[in-house]
Amino acid sequence: MSDFEPKASNANGTATGYRVLARKYRPKDFTDLMVGQEPMVRTLTNAFETGRIAQAYMLTGVRGVGKTTTARILARGLNYKTAEIDKPTIDLRIPGEHCQAIMEGRHVDVIEMDAASHTGIDDIREIIEQVRYRPVSARYKVYIIDEVHMLSTAAFNGLLKTLEEPPEHVKFIFATTEIRKVPITVLSRCQRFDLRRIGAGDLVGLFSTIAAKEGISAEEDALAMIARAAEGSARDGLSLLDQAIAHGGGVVRAEAVRAMLGLADRARIVDLFDHVVRGDVSAALAEFGSQYEAGANPTVVLTDLADFTHLVTRLKYIPSAAEDPSLSEVERVRGASLADSISVTTLSRMWQMLLKGIPEAENSSRPAGAAEMVIIRLAHAAHLPSPEEAARRLLELSEGGEGAAPGGASPRGGNGGGGASMAYRTAAVGQQSIDATARNSISPQPTARLQSVPAPENALQTMVRVETRPAEAAPVPKVPVNSLEELADLCSKNRDPKLKALIRAYVRLVRLEPGRLEINLPDEAPKSLVGDLQRRLEEWTEIRWMVILSREPGQPTLTESEASTRAARLLDARQDPDVAAILARFPGAKITDVRIRAASTAEDDTPSLPAAAESAEGDILPGDDIEF
């Protein structure tokens, strides 16, 4: 029991009235705050011992983690004074001169203000006017402003100067649940402490201790339920514990807590999960209906199912997570067993479906019906293969492997017709994938084609027939394209100078076949070049093209090839004796261009040479024109 809580009395002087557990067991010193807030306590301990006391503190965290209580304890530590100790300290085991008044919120030098009801600049002006006066009896005048994010912009701006340079006898302590709404100019002037959520294990220990002090018999599973429902808030958890004690008539039992909170039985949630992963739709719906009739909220059932899915996934990678004291024995044992037998792909798929299904049930006018539809989808999806398994199955079918059942029968049936739907879906996906492969294939290899064959009446299985057929012949383009030069000429013929310029400047050819073009592009090339090139090729050649970006360096671009050829010709021209003599005879002259003559005219005295020999490797030959 707190040493600073007032006691109501009747006319005879005996204590009357009831104080809720959240007030009765409110922390009174830093020792009590060690439950879940060890980093903050350690920081304050070192700061007090070294005298490095900040001028302002910012406490942030979710509701019920102890922000206001921490602010009062901090004000108590700053003003701690006894006959032996007269300095700020965190050792508050012996009540000091100002401790009781501070913890009860009635000390004259510790001013508490609720920013939710005092949001204006006038309230801040009052604080600014008062900070100039020294404290009446305590060491520091402490201003505790709760929900500080509710202050107006003008109020924040008015506080900035005082907050940055307060008098030595003034300290500010702010508390907020919305730290993002506090201006950065205010945060930069405060020492910030993030009060984290209290773990479920710590809450269970706290509740057990309080139940023992109160002389209340409490089941461990019941305390674990309350800890999970508190979601890291000690105040919310103690309020629920108070309610559970009253609900159970002084005894806290799991069944009573479950009914009070509208929760589903955790063991029955595990049973429902087991039915779902086995694809047993009938058993899953029967279990859900039983829980719904027992008073479980449909949305809560789906949420608990999602929580258990998450637990099984964690246990798959972190087996030590089973030691969490907030888990029941059923969750601990069966969760570990299921984690060993269920693939991560299945768990991940269930998680995604539940995330989408829970809002559907919440927003539906018939939550129970919506929840049943989610469970049906989950059970049906349990039979669906993973993408890896589907790809492997299709590969086996295309190669005529052992995976095909005799007569083409599907190897898996299903409950409630789920297997038949799966087979139809698999056949359709296989048909689309294999047809696409056949259309894009270049090599003449046989391919497999899946066909869905209608099953006879009252049959639950679907027949799948596999037949082979030769692949389509290699496409023959209307206009042949065998090189980058021909591709650039094709752009010219079709009056697309922009694409031609881009091909000449950026495209490095890696491999070219009818219907398939592999290229390498530099980083500065337009991102749309590949798509534009594919569309134009298909339009001009009237066949389907695949334009593929390759990491291989490829050949030089047309522009680079032409520049290299021109440089080689200029070098050859400079080395020619006649050209060298001309350059020596006319100082300042230079070679500007070398042009290769395609054929000799009748007036030439020199014998004609084949055009291919004239231009071979850029050598300067008789009959070449050199421009100076």
Buried (B, 14 or more C-beta within 10 A) or exposed (E): EBEBBEEEEEEEEEEEEEBEBBEBBBBBBBBBBBBBBEEBBEEBBEBBEEEEBBBBBBBBBBEBBBBBBBBBBBBBBBBBBEEEEEEBBBBBEEBBBBBBBBBEEEBEBBBBBBBEEBBEBEBBEEBEEEBEEEBEEBBBBBBBBBBBBBBBEEBBBBBBEBBEEBBEBBBBBBBBBEBEEBBEEBBEBBBBBEBBBBBBBBBBBBBBEBBEEBEBEBBBBBBBBBBBBBBBBBBBBBBBBBBBBEBBEEBBBBEBBBBBBEBBBBBBBBBBBBBBBBBBBEBBBEBBEBBBEEEBBBBBBBBBBBBBBBBBBBBBEEEEBBEBBBBBEBBBEBBBEBBEEBEEBBBEBBBEBBEEBBEBBBEBEEBBEBBBBBBBBBBBBBBBBBEEEBEBBBEBBBEEEEBBEEEBBBEBBBBBEBBBBBBBBBBEEBBEBBEEBBEEBBEEEEBBBBEBEEBEEEEBBBBBEBEEEEBEEBBEBEBEBEEBEEBBBBBEEEEBEEBBEBBBBBBBBBEBEBBBBBBBBEEEBEEEBBEBBBBBBBEBBEBEBEBEEBEEEBBBBBBEBEEEBEEBBBEBBBEBEEBEEBBEEEEEEEBEEBEBBEEBEEEEEEEBBEEEEBBEEBBBBEBBEBEE
